[in-house]
């Protein structure tokens, strides 16, 4: 204010002609205060107190008349020169201030020779009581703090009580006596603090010990989870191996059943003394073919078991499909004759050699023909046709038997499927034959399907590609 009065006196005495602004005309004003972008209501009616984490914004203006069209500028002097600068904006913001008392001095002016009476405002930065209570006192746990404040409260109440008694009794306490009492109270508090500090150290030690125990338990839990995961993987692998073993034995037993049954039928035919030499020769050829089939199947099964590995489904070789078909007819001819069923081979005589598994394809054709004979009524026909086109061979086995219902057709290739039709000679049925046929055909990258009508017969169609090599089989 002295500076302003000095400027006015000097201006009047020197008779300056520029446009000077007087105190009565205009005064710098802090019009609004925002804390964290929220307008502070009644900002000038009490002390302004903020926390170090708060952001405070001051908005400047002017009081009284102001006729100049020039824009205002503001000279900022913050905290006795800590920040001293000129701004053209009408507001300034402070944030992250340390605890303390701060004074903001603002003077507006609209050119170099026209200063406006300055104004200032004081505000305080300090931690709130809530934040102070949230801080950790001496790094003590909550229970220790509770005990400490309880003891301090009790000591404070005790001191007040003693002072109250002494006041009522009008006991005159000398300054030395009061000092002794306060010293004793301080000693008690000091001892309580020491005890609490010791308790805090013990608690911290126990906490660290518990943290180590928890860490060890967590490590053990992780190890148990890993072991559980490994056991689940091994369990899944064992279940897969068990399924593979069951399928291996089911296929092997079923494959052995057909040639064994054929051998039984051929031997029974030998008991007929009316057989011609040609018929006896055909029976002997059928017995040889059936025994060879049984030998190969048992050899494959023995190899698979001794090696403790899954049996390879197919083994490709350059073979003759015509030879396979002739062998199957030789094996099943006696079985068909016994049931008065005629089997007819209409396969092409010029079937090419190509890569396939002759033993497995023989199982496919044998299962289809054997089933047709097994479920065929007396005086019916079973017809086999095989031909090739482009890059595939097609095999069809047809019969003029009872046919298959629509319900049975939905499940005919499923493992262990039980069909409504019954064998005409009281033969047994495992429900595995057609499931095995499908597995073998698909292993050759082929496909199999069936056409049938009740009372009119059934046809099974198999397609196998002729361009297979070992690296093309899935």
Secondary structure, DSSP 8 states (H G I E B T S, - for coil): -HHHHHHHHHHHHHT--S----TTT-EEEEEEEEETTEE-TTTTSS-EEE-TT-EEEEEEEEES-----S--EEEEEETTTTEEEEESSSEEEEES--SEEEEEEEEEEEETTEE-B-EEEEEEE---HHHHHHS-GGG--HHHHHHHHHHHHHHHHHHHHHHHHHHHTT----HHHHHHHHHHHHHHHHHHHHHHHHHHHHHHHHHHHHHHHHHHHHHHHHHHHHHHHHHHHHHHHHHHHHHHHHHHHHHHHHHHHHHHHHHHHHHHHHT-TT--HHHHHHHHHHHHHHHHHHHHHHHHHHHHHHHTS---S---EEEEHHHHHHHHHHHHHHHHHHTT-EEEE---TT--EEEE-HHHHHHHHHHHHHHHHHT--TT-EEEEEEEEETTEEEEEEEE-SS---HHHHTTTTSTT---S---TT-----S-HHHHHHHHHHHTT-EEEEEEETTTEEEEEEEEES---GGG--
